[in-house]
Amino acid sequence: MTLRGWLCIAPGITTGWALLDERGNILGTSVWGTAELKTSLDAVIRTAHLSGMTLTVVIERIAPGKGLLEQKLAAVVRDIDYVVRETYELDVIDVSPGAWEATPVPAAWQDTPLMSPQRAAIRMGHHTQLQEEYP
């Protein structure tokens, strides 16, 4: 039996990620800085593959801007795309910020100390799973 997972990524100077199973359970979540992003993302994907999991990746897409912060964010997104799309050729679902923001963090995780990028990744994943279940 193949396990299906959603690797949800909220890009930023501090990038949040969450790995959700088919039922929306959070299997792992953390944040990455720009220095460790590619290596850590690769490790999460490899671990999921070794456990027999088929991944769909959910990535927040923010409209590009011209400022310094936007340029740094664009570099983060390029690094994510390189690992996810070019190295592993995974299925990707791009979501805009406004699409998932009303989705709450699951009740079981409400009292867990999470950074805002982690909460964003979890909420994006739950939003995407609900959209697939009830399009």
C-alpha positions as CSV (number, residue, x, y, z in Angstrom):
1,M,0.0,0.0,0.0
2,T,1.4,3.4,-1.0
3,L,1.2,6.1,1.5
4,R,0.4,9.6,0.3
5,G,1.8,12.7,1.9
6,W,1.6,16.4,1.4
7,L,4.8,18.4,1.9
8,C,3.7,22.0,2.4
9,I,6.1,24.8,2.2
10,A,5.7,28.5,3.1
11,P,8.7,30.2,1.6
12,G,10.4,33.1,3.4
13,I,13.6,34.2,4.9
14,T,12.5,31.6,7.5
15,T,10.7,28.9,5.5
16,G,8.1,26.9,7.3
17,W,7.3,23.4,6.2
18,A,4.9,20.6,7.3
19,L,4.5,17.0,6.2
20,L,0.9,15.8,6.4
21,D,-0.4,12.3,5.9
22,E,-3.6,11.3,4.1
23,R,-5.8,12.1,7.1
24,G,-4.2,15.5,7.7
25,N,-2.1,14.4,10.6
26,I,1.1,16.3,11.0
27,L,4.0,14.0,10.6
28,G,6.7,16.7,10.9
29,T,7.1,20.4,10.9
30,S,9.9,22.9,11.4
31,V,11.5,26.0,9.9
32,W,14.6,26.4,7.7
33,G,16.8,29.3,7.2
34,T,18.1,30.2,3.8
35,A,21.5,28.5,4.4
36,E,20.1,25.0,5.1
37,L,17.0,25.1,2.9
38,K,18.1,23.0,0.0
39,T,19.9,20.3,2.1
40,S,17.1,20.1,4.6
41,L,14.4,19.9,1.9
42,D,16.3,17.2,0.1
43,A,16.6,15.2,3.4
44,V,12.8,15.4,4.1
45,I,12.0,14.3,0.6
46,R,14.5,11.4,0.7
47,T,13.1,10.3,4.1
48,A,9.6,10.3,2.8
49,H,10.5,8.4,-0.3
50,L,12.5,5.8,1.7
51,S,9.4,5.3,3.9
52,G,7.3,4.5,0.8
53,M,5.5,7.8,0.7
54,T,4.3,9.4,-2.5
55,L,4.5,13.2,-2.1
56,T,2.5,16.1,-3.4
57,V,4.2,19.4,-2.7
58,V,2.1,22.5,-1.8
59,I,4.0,25.8,-2.2
60,E,2.7,29.3,-1.5
61,R,3.3,31.6,-4.4
62,I,3.6,35.3,-3.7
63,A,3.6,37.8,-6.6
64,P,7.2,38.9,-7.3
65,G,8.3,42.4,-6.3
66,K,11.3,44.5,-6.9
67,G,12.5,45.3,-3.4
68,L,15.5,43.6,-1.7
69,L,13.2,41.4,0.5
70,E,11.3,40.3,-2.6
71,Q,14.6,39.4,-4.4
72,K,15.6,37.3,-1.4
73,L,12.2,35.6,-1.4
74,A,12.6,34.9,-5.1
75,A,15.9,33.2,-4.5
76,V,14.3,31.0,-1.8
77,V,11.6,30.0,-4.2
78,R,14.1,29.2,-6.9
79,D,16.0,26.9,-4.4
80,I,12.7,25.2,-3.5
81,D,11.8,24.7,-7.1
82,Y,15.2,23.4,-8.0
83,V,14.9,20.6,-5.4
84,V,11.2,19.8,-5.8
85,R,10.7,20.2,-9.5
86,E,14.1,19.7,-11.1
87,T,15.8,17.2,-8.8
88,Y,12.8,15.1,-7.7
89,E,10.2,16.0,-10.4
90,L,7.4,16.0,-7.8
91,D,3.8,17.0,-8.3
92,V,3.3,20.6,-7.1
93,I,0.2,22.5,-6.2
94,D,0.8,26.3,-6.1
95,V,-1.5,28.2,-3.7
96,S,-1.9,31.9,-3.3
97,P,-1.8,33.4,0.2
98,G,-5.4,34.5,0.2
99,A,-6.7,31.0,-0.7
100,W,-5.7,29.2,2.6
101,E,-5.6,32.0,5.2
102,A,-9.0,31.2,6.7
103,T,-8.1,27.5,7.3
104,P,-7.3,27.0,11.0
105,V,-4.5,24.9,12.4
106,P,-6.0,21.6,13.6
107,A,-7.3,21.6,17.1
108,A,-4.8,19.0,18.3
109,W,-2.0,21.4,17.4
110,Q,-3.6,24.6,18.8
111,D,-1.6,24.6,22.0
112,T,1.7,23.5,20.4
113,P,4.3,26.2,20.2
114,L,4.7,26.7,16.4
115,M,6.3,29.6,14.5
116,S,4.1,31.5,12.1
117,P,5.8,30.0,9.0
118,Q,5.0,26.5,10.4
119,R,1.3,27.5,11.0
120,A,1.1,28.8,7.5
121,A,2.5,25.5,6.0
122,I,0.1,23.4,8.1
123,R,-2.9,25.6,7.1
124,M,-1.9,25.5,3.4
125,G,-1.8,21.7,3.6
126,H,-5.2,21.3,5.3
127,H,-6.7,23.8,2.8
128,T,-5.3,21.8,-0.1
129,Q,-6.5,18.5,1.3
130,L,-10.0,19.9,1.8
131,Q,-10.0,21.2,-1.8
132,E,-9.1,17.8,-3.1
133,E,-11.6,16.0,-1.0
134,Y,-14.5,18.5,-1.6
135,P,-13.7,20.4,-4.8
